[in-house]
Amino acid sequence: MWTDGRIDYQGQKVDYIAKVSPQPSEVGIDLGCVFKLDIEVAEETIVSYDRGWELYPETEEREAILEAVLLVLTV
């Protein structure tokens, strides 16, 4: 199922769109349920995953944003 949304991360608006499966998959992020994901901050794509990393988060802050979005998606 496709899902999209926006979270606030330390005052930044973070937009995401993801395809999430009800079951974990070997092509999901960390073998999980999210197998497509794009994350944008200030209209810049900072993460892109499509059954594999196209754009991996390059900084610790971007990794933290990824973890925050994954937390929202897996609840």
Biopython code that builds the backbone (N, CA, C, O; Angstrom):
import numpy as np
from Bio.PDB.StructureBuilder import StructureBuilder

atoms = [
    (1, "MET", "N", (0.831, -1.163, 0.000)),
    (1, "MET", "CA", (0.000, 0.000, 0.000)),
    (1, "MET", "C", (0.892, 1.249, 0.000)),
    (1, "MET", "O", (1.888, 1.313, 0.721)),
    (2, "TRP", "N", (0.525, 2.221, -0.807)),
    (2, "TRP", "CA", (1.246, 3.494, -0.829)),
    (2, "TRP", "C", (0.750, 4.369, 0.311)),
    (2, "TRP", "O", (-0.442, 4.400, 0.616)),
    (3, "THR", "N", (1.673, 5.069, 0.929)),
    (3, "THR", "CA", (1.330, 6.014, 1.980)),
    (3, "THR", "C", (2.274, 7.206, 1.885)),
    (3, "THR", "O", (3.434, 7.062, 1.501)),
    (4, "ASP", "N", (1.769, 8.371, 2.234)),
    (4, "ASP", "CA", (2.624, 9.559, 2.244)),
    (4, "ASP", "C", (2.271, 10.403, 3.448)),
    (4, "ASP", "O", (1.226, 10.224, 4.073)),
    (5, "GLY", "N", (3.158, 11.320, 3.756)),
    (5, "GLY", "CA", (2.902, 12.170, 4.901)),
    (5, "GLY", "C", (4.018, 13.163, 5.130)),
    (5, "GLY", "O", (4.948, 13.299, 4.336)),
    (6, "ARG", "N", (3.888, 13.847, 6.240)),
    (6, "ARG", "CA", (4.872, 14.855, 6.636)),
    (6, "ARG", "C", (5.081, 14.744, 8.129)),
    (6, "ARG", "O", (4.129, 14.607, 8.898)),
    (7, "ILE", "N", (6.353, 14.805, 8.535)),
    (7, "ILE", "CA", (6.671, 14.872, 9.956)),
    (7, "ILE", "C", (7.515, 16.115, 10.186)),
    (7, "ILE", "O", (8.087, 16.679, 9.253)),
    (8, "ASP", "N", (7.580, 16.523, 11.425)),
    (8, "ASP", "CA", (8.449, 17.623, 11.821)),
    (8, "ASP", "C", (9.663, 17.002, 12.508)),
    (8, "ASP", "O", (9.526, 16.258, 13.480)),
    (9, "TYR", "N", (10.840, 17.315, 11.997)),
    (9, "TYR", "CA", (12.068, 16.806, 12.607)),
    (9, "TYR", "C", (12.946, 18.000, 12.967)),
    (9, "TYR", "O", (13.549, 18.622, 12.093)),
    (10, "GLN", "N", (13.012, 18.309, 14.227)),
    (10, "GLN", "CA", (13.808, 19.421, 14.744)),
    (10, "GLN", "C", (13.560, 20.697, 13.947)),
    (10, "GLN", "O", (14.498, 21.378, 13.534)),
    (11, "GLY", "N", (12.284, 21.009, 13.738)),
    (11, "GLY", "CA", (11.892, 22.239, 13.056)),
    (11, "GLY", "C", (11.901, 22.159, 11.537)),
    (11, "GLY", "O", (11.547, 23.131, 10.869)),
    (12, "GLN", "N", (12.295, 21.029, 10.985)),
    (12, "GLN", "CA", (12.304, 20.855, 9.534)),
    (12, "GLN", "C", (11.075, 20.062, 9.116)),
    (12, "GLN", "O", (10.702, 19.092, 9.775)),
    (13, "LYS", "N", (10.450, 20.475, 8.024)),
    (13, "LYS", "CA", (9.340, 19.717, 7.462)),
    (13, "LYS", "C", (9.917, 18.613, 6.584)),
    (13, "LYS", "O", (10.662, 18.881, 5.642)),
    (14, "VAL", "N", (9.571, 17.385, 6.897)),
    (14, "VAL", "CA", (10.084, 16.211, 6.199)),
    (14, "VAL", "C", (8.906, 15.517, 5.517)),
    (14, "VAL", "O", (7.986, 15.040, 6.182)),
    (15, "ASP", "N", (8.945, 15.465, 4.183)),
    (15, "ASP", "CA", (7.899, 14.803, 3.413)),
    (15, "ASP", "C", (8.381, 13.427, 2.984)),
    (15, "ASP", "O", (9.554, 13.238, 2.664)),
    (16, "TYR", "N", (7.456, 12.464, 2.979)),
    (16, "TYR", "CA", (7.831, 11.121, 2.550)),
    (16, "TYR", "C", (6.703, 10.484, 1.767)),
    (16, "TYR", "O", (5.534, 10.832, 1.932)),
    (17, "ILE", "N", (7.071, 9.553, 0.917)),
    (17, "ILE", "CA", (6.129, 8.682, 0.229)),
    (17, "ILE", "C", (6.747, 7.288, 0.257)),
    (17, "ILE", "O", (7.937, 7.118, -0.008)),
    (18, "ALA", "N", (5.929, 6.301, 0.579)),
    (18, "ALA", "CA", (6.462, 4.951, 0.760)),
    (18, "ALA", "C", (5.466, 3.906, 0.289)),
    (18, "ALA", "O", (4.254, 4.122, 0.303)),
    (19, "LYS", "N", (6.000, 2.783, -0.124)),
    (19, "LYS", "CA", (5.183, 1.610, -0.405)),
    (19, "LYS", "C", (5.516, 0.603, 0.690)),
    (19, "LYS", "O", (6.665, 0.197, 0.862)),
    (20, "VAL", "N", (4.481, 0.213, 1.422)),
    (20, "VAL", "CA", (4.657, -0.628, 2.599)),
    (20, "VAL", "C", (3.826, -1.902, 2.423)),
    (20, "VAL", "O", (2.653, -1.859, 2.054)),
    (21, "SER", "N", (4.463, -3.014, 2.695)),
    (21, "SER", "CA", (3.810, -4.315, 2.600)),
    (21, "SER", "C", (3.345, -4.746, 3.990)),
    (21, "SER", "O", (3.963, -4.377, 4.988)),
    (22, "PRO", "N", (2.266, -5.519, 4.064)),
    (22, "PRO", "CA", (1.856, -6.014, 5.379)),
    (22, "PRO", "C", (2.818, -7.064, 5.939)),
    (22, "PRO", "O", (2.822, -7.323, 7.142)),
    (23, "GLN", "N", (3.627, -7.666, 5.075)),
    (23, "GLN", "CA", (4.569, -8.703, 5.495)),
    (23, "GLN", "C", (6.009, -8.254, 5.225)),
    (23, "GLN", "O", (6.259, -7.592, 4.217)),
    (24, "PRO", "N", (6.949, -8.592, 6.087)),
    (24, "PRO", "CA", (8.359, -8.303, 5.827)),
    (24, "PRO", "C", (8.815, -8.965, 4.527)),
    (24, "PRO", "O", (8.276, -9.990, 4.110)),
    (25, "SER", "N", (9.812, -8.359, 3.904)),
    (25, "SER", "CA", (10.301, -8.859, 2.619)),
    (25, "SER", "C", (11.817, -8.787, 2.577)),
    (25, "SER", "O", (12.422, -7.935, 3.229)),
    (26, "GLU", "N", (12.425, -9.671, 1.817)),
    (26, "GLU", "CA", (13.883, -9.635, 1.672)),
    (26, "GLU", "C", (14.345, -8.408, 0.897)),
    (26, "GLU", "O", (15.532, -8.085, 0.921)),
    (27, "VAL", "N", (13.434, -7.714, 0.209)),
    (27, "VAL", "CA", (13.812, -6.494, -0.498)),
    (27, "VAL", "C", (13.422, -5.239, 0.285)),
    (27, "VAL", "O", (13.622, -4.123, -0.196)),
    (28, "GLY", "N", (12.869, -5.414, 1.484)),
    (28, "GLY", "CA", (12.499, -4.280, 2.318)),
    (28, "GLY", "C", (13.707, -3.707, 3.044)),
    (28, "GLY", "O", (14.730, -4.376, 3.197)),
    (29, "ILE", "N", (13.579, -2.478, 3.483)),
    (29, "ILE", "CA", (14.644, -1.839, 4.255)),
    (29, "ILE", "C", (14.870, -2.674, 5.509)),
    (29, "ILE", "O", (13.929, -2.928, 6.260)),
    (30, "ASP", "N", (16.084, -3.093, 5.740)),
    (30, "ASP", "CA", (16.449, -3.953, 6.870)),
    (30, "ASP", "C", (15.562, -5.198, 6.941)),
    (30, "ASP", "O", (15.187, -5.644, 8.026)),
    (31, "LEU", "N", (15.233, -5.752, 5.770)),
    (31, "LEU", "CA", (14.391, -6.941, 5.636)),
    (31, "LEU", "C", (12.989, -6.718, 6.211)),
    (31, "LEU", "O", (12.340, -7.658, 6.670)),
    (32, "GLY", "N", (12.538, -5.476, 6.181)),
    (32, "GLY", "CA", (11.244, -5.137, 6.760)),
    (32, "GLY", "C", (10.146, -4.973, 5.723)),
    (32, "GLY", "O", (10.212, -5.539, 4.632)),
    (33, "CYS", "N", (9.143, -4.194, 6.077)),
    (33, "CYS", "CA", (7.938, -4.033, 5.268)),
    (33, "CYS", "C", (7.993, -2.858, 4.297)),
    (33, "CYS", "O", (7.146, -2.760, 3.410)),
    (34, "VAL", "N", (8.961, -1.975, 4.443)),
    (34, "VAL", "CA", (9.067, -0.796, 3.577)),
    (34, "VAL", "C", (10.000, -1.132, 2.422)),
    (34, "VAL", "O", (11.200, -1.325, 2.619)),
    (35, "PHE", "N", (9.433, -1.203, 1.196)),
    (35, "PHE", "CA", (10.305, -1.560, 0.084)),
    (35, "PHE", "C", (10.429, -0.478, -0.978)),
    (35, "PHE", "O", (11.156, -0.658, -1.955)),
    (36, "LYS", "N", (9.735, 0.639, -0.809)),
    (36, "LYS", "CA", (9.971, 1.827, -1.621)),
    (36, "LYS", "C", (9.809, 3.027, -0.698)),
    (36, "LYS", "O", (8.854, 3.094, 0.076)),
    (37, "LEU", "N", (10.741, 3.976, -0.778)),
    (37, "LEU", "CA", (10.690, 5.139, 0.110)),
    (37, "LEU", "C", (11.463, 6.293, -0.495)),
    (37, "LEU", "O", (12.609, 6.131, -0.914)),
    (38, "ASP", "N", (10.838, 7.452, -0.540)),
    (38, "ASP", "CA", (11.506, 8.701, -0.883)),
    (38, "ASP", "C", (11.243, 9.682, 0.243)),
    (38, "ASP", "O", (10.113, 9.813, 0.714)),
    (39, "ILE", "N", (12.297, 10.377, 0.677)),
    (39, "ILE", "CA", (12.187, 11.385, 1.725)),
    (39, "ILE", "C", (12.757, 12.687, 1.190)),
    (39, "ILE", "O", (13.845, 12.709, 0.615)),
    (40, "GLU", "N", (12.011, 13.781, 1.382)),
    (40, "GLU", "CA", (12.446, 15.109, 0.958)),
    (40, "GLU", "C", (12.446, 16.068, 2.138)),
    (40, "GLU", "O", (11.559, 16.040, 2.990)),
    (41, "VAL", "N", (13.466, 16.918, 2.163)),
    (41, "VAL", "CA", (13.548, 18.025, 3.115)),
    (41, "VAL", "C", (13.824, 19.265, 2.277)),
    (41, "VAL", "O", (14.778, 19.291, 1.500)),
    (42, "ALA", "N", (12.993, 20.291, 2.430)),
    (42, "ALA", "CA", (13.136, 21.533, 1.673)),
    (42, "ALA", "C", (13.224, 21.247, 0.166)),
    (42, "ALA", "O", (14.053, 21.814, -0.546)),
    (43, "GLU", "N", (12.345, 20.352, -0.293)),
    (43, "GLU", "CA", (12.238, 19.962, -1.701)),
    (43, "GLU", "C", (13.492, 19.287, -2.258)),
    (43, "GLU", "O", (13.653, 19.186, -3.474)),
    (44, "GLU", "N", (14.377, 18.827, -1.378)),
    (44, "GLU", "CA", (15.567, 18.078, -1.791)),
    (44, "GLU", "C", (15.390, 16.628, -1.341)),
    (44, "GLU", "O", (15.127, 16.358, -0.169)),
    (45, "THR", "N", (15.537, 15.707, -2.282)),
    (45, "THR", "CA", (15.457, 14.289, -1.936)),
    (45, "THR", "C", (16.718, 13.897, -1.183)),
    (45, "THR", "O", (17.829, 14.044, -1.693)),
    (46, "ILE", "N", (16.540, 13.394, 0.042)),
    (46, "ILE", "CA", (17.704, 13.013, 0.847)),
    (46, "ILE", "C", (17.817, 11.504, 1.012)),
    (46, "ILE", "O", (18.868, 10.995, 1.401)),
    (47, "VAL", "N", (16.718, 10.779, 0.711)),
    (47, "VAL", "CA", (16.713, 9.325, 0.797)),
    (47, "VAL", "C", (15.866, 8.788, -0.351)),
    (47, "VAL", "O", (14.780, 9.297, -0.627)),
    (48, "SER", "N", (16.375, 7.754, -1.015)),
    (48, "SER", "CA", (15.591, 7.076, -2.037)),
    (48, "SER", "C", (15.916, 5.583, -1.977)),
    (48, "SER", "O", (17.073, 5.176, -2.090)),
    (49, "TYR", "N", (14.871, 4.786, -1.799)),
    (49, "TYR", "CA", (15.018, 3.337, -1.706)),
    (49, "TYR", "C", (13.963, 2.704, -2.589)),
    (49, "TYR", "O", (12.777, 3.000, -2.442)),
    (50, "ASP", "N", (14.368, 1.840, -3.498)),
    (50, "ASP", "CA", (13.439, 1.129, -4.371)),
    (50, "ASP", "C", (13.933, -0.307, -4.494)),
    (50, "ASP", "O", (14.577, -0.680, -5.475)),
    (51, "ARG", "N", (13.615, -1.108, -3.472)),
    (51, "ARG", "CA", (14.096, -2.491, -3.353)),
    (51, "ARG", "C", (15.624, -2.559, -3.294)),
    (51, "ARG", "O", (16.226, -3.599, -3.560)),
    (52, "GLY", "N", (16.215, -1.460, -2.950)),
    (52, "GLY", "CA", (17.659, -1.289, -2.825)),
    (52, "GLY", "C", (17.934, 0.206, -2.742)),
    (52, "GLY", "O", (17.115, 1.017, -3.173)),
    (53, "TRP", "N", (19.082, 0.570, -2.190)),
    (53, "TRP", "CA", (19.392, 1.988, -1.994)),
    (53, "TRP", "C", (19.755, 2.655, -3.313)),
    (53, "TRP", "O", (20.678, 2.227, -4.006)),
    (54, "GLU", "N", (19.019, 3.706, -3.648)),
    (54, "GLU", "CA", (19.354, 4.577, -4.771)),
    (54, "GLU", "C", (20.081, 5.812, -4.255)),
    (54, "GLU", "O", (21.011, 6.316, -4.885)),
    (55, "LEU", "N", (19.637, 6.289, -3.091)),
    (55, "LEU", "CA", (20.278, 7.439, -2.442)),
    (55, "LEU", "C", (20.232, 7.187, -0.943)),
    (55, "LEU", "O", (19.191, 7.339, -0.304)),
    (56, "TYR", "N", (21.379, 6.800, -0.393)),
    (56, "TYR", "CA", (21.485, 6.504, 1.037)),
    (56, "TYR", "C", (21.742, 7.801, 1.784)),
    (56, "TYR", "O", (22.458, 8.661, 1.272)),
    (57, "PRO", "N", (21.182, 7.975, 2.983)),
    (57, "PRO", "CA", (21.421, 9.207, 3.754)),
    (57, "PRO", "C", (22.917, 9.403, 4.011)),
    (57, "PRO", "O", (23.597, 8.502, 4.502)),
    (58, "GLU", "N", (23.416, 10.591, 3.674)),
    (58, "GLU", "CA", (24.855, 10.850, 3.693)),
    (58, "GLU", "C", (25.393, 11.392, 5.008)),
    (58, "GLU", "O", (26.607, 11.432, 5.207)),
    (59, "THR", "N", (24.514, 11.808, 5.904)),
    (59, "THR", "CA", (24.965, 12.377, 7.171)),
    (59, "THR", "C", (24.230, 11.705, 8.322)),
    (59, "THR", "O", (23.230, 11.017, 8.118)),
    (60, "GLU", "N", (24.735, 11.912, 9.535)),
    (60, "GLU", "CA", (24.067, 11.365, 10.718)),
    (60, "GLU", "C", (22.672, 11.954, 10.875)),
    (60, "GLU", "O", (21.746, 11.248, 11.276)),
    (61, "GLU", "N", (22.510, 13.240, 10.565)),
    (61, "GLU", "CA", (21.195, 13.872, 10.670)),
    (61, "GLU", "C", (20.217, 13.222, 9.689)),
    (61, "GLU", "O", (19.069, 12.957, 10.045)),
    (62, "ARG", "N", (20.657, 12.967, 8.477)),
    (62, "ARG", "CA", (19.784, 12.342, 7.488)),
    (62, "ARG", "C", (19.446, 10.901, 7.874)),
    (62, "ARG", "O", (18.333, 10.435, 7.627)),
    (63, "GLU", "N", (20.388, 10.208, 8.468)),
    (63, "GLU", "CA", (20.106, 8.855, 8.976)),
    (63, "GLU", "C", (19.063, 8.921, 10.091)),
    (63, "GLU", "O", (18.184, 8.063, 10.174)),
    (64, "ALA", "N", (19.163, 9.940, 10.947)),
    (64, "ALA", "CA", (18.188, 10.105, 12.029)),
    (64, "ALA", "C", (16.805, 10.421, 11.461)),
    (64, "ALA", "O", (15.799, 9.947, 11.989)),
    (65, "ILE", "N", (16.745, 11.218, 10.389)),
    (65, "ILE", "CA", (15.467, 11.511, 9.732)),
    (65, "ILE", "C", (14.889, 10.227, 9.157)),
    (65, "ILE", "O", (13.694, 9.973, 9.301)),
    (66, "LEU", "N", (15.716, 9.414, 8.510)),
    (66, "LEU", "CA", (15.272, 8.130, 7.976)),
    (66, "LEU", "C", (14.686, 7.273, 9.095)),
    (66, "LEU", "O", (13.609, 6.700, 8.928)),
    (67, "GLU", "N", (15.363, 7.178, 10.213)),
    (67, "GLU", "CA", (14.873, 6.367, 11.335)),
    (67, "GLU", "C", (13.547, 6.901, 11.862)),
    (67, "GLU", "O", (12.666, 6.122, 12.227)),
    (68, "ALA", "N", (13.398, 8.229, 11.904)),
    (68, "ALA", "CA", (12.149, 8.826, 12.378)),
    (68, "ALA", "C", (10.990, 8.491, 11.434)),
    (68, "ALA", "O", (9.884, 8.193, 11.886)),
    (69, "VAL", "N", (11.243, 8.539, 10.136)),
    (69, "VAL", "CA", (10.199, 8.199, 9.156)),
    (69, "VAL", "C", (9.870, 6.708, 9.247)),
    (69, "VAL", "O", (8.696, 6.339, 9.226)),
    (70, "LEU", "N", (10.871, 5.858, 9.348)),
    (70, "LEU", "CA", (10.618, 4.423, 9.457)),
    (70, "LEU", "C", (9.804, 4.098, 10.702)),
    (70, "LEU", "O", (8.964, 3.198, 10.681)),
    (71, "LEU", "N", (10.049, 4.824, 11.781)),
    (71, "LEU", "CA", (9.280, 4.615, 13.001)),
    (71, "LEU", "C", (7.801, 4.908, 12.763)),
    (71, "LEU", "O", (6.937, 4.163, 13.224)),
    (72, "VAL", "N", (7.511, 5.990, 12.047)),
    (72, "VAL", "CA", (6.129, 6.344, 11.727)),
    (72, "VAL", "C", (5.492, 5.263, 10.840)),
    (72, "VAL", "O", (4.329, 4.903, 11.025)),
    (73, "LEU", "N", (6.261, 4.758, 9.887)),
    (73, "LEU", "CA", (5.714, 3.798, 8.924)),
    (73, "LEU", "C", (5.493, 2.412, 9.505)),
    (73, "LEU", "O", (4.661, 1.660, 8.998)),
    (74, "THR", "N", (6.209, 2.065, 10.541)),
    (74, "THR", "CA", (6.126, 0.701, 11.061)),
    (74, "THR", "C", (5.276, 0.594, 12.331)),
    (74, "THR", "O", (5.203, -0.475, 12.938)),
    (75, "VAL", "N", (4.656, 1.659, 12.723)),
    (75, "VAL", "CA", (3.791, 1.639, 13.922)),
    (75, "VAL", "C", (2.453, 1.034, 13.586)),
    (75, "VAL", "O", (1.588, 0.927, 14.455)),
]
sb = StructureBuilder()
sb.init_structure("model")
sb.init_model(0)
sb.init_chain("A")
sb.init_seg("    ")
for serial, (resi, resn, name, xyz) in enumerate(atoms, 1):
    if name == "N":
        sb.init_residue(resn, " ", resi, " ")
    sb.init_atom(name, np.array(xyz, "f"), 0.0, 1.0, " ", f" {name:<3s}", serial, name[0])
structure = sb.get_structure()
